Amino acid sequence: MRDEEEIREQYEFLTEQLESEDMDHEGVRQMFTYYKRAIGWVLEEEHM
């Protein structure tokens, strides 16, 4: 299992990638959105 710091770093990386102007292909944007959402849910569940 990954530690919280590694998960947060991955979440921040995905957020930056999603907001990048190079990310203009809709399919790729959608994929990053799903990953970002999934990682957010993991972080949320751990702190409930």
Summary of the structure (lengths in Angstrom):
residues: 48
radius of gyration: 11.6
end to end distance: 18.0
largest distance: 35.4
contacts: 103
relative contact order: 0.17
helix: 77%
strand: 0%
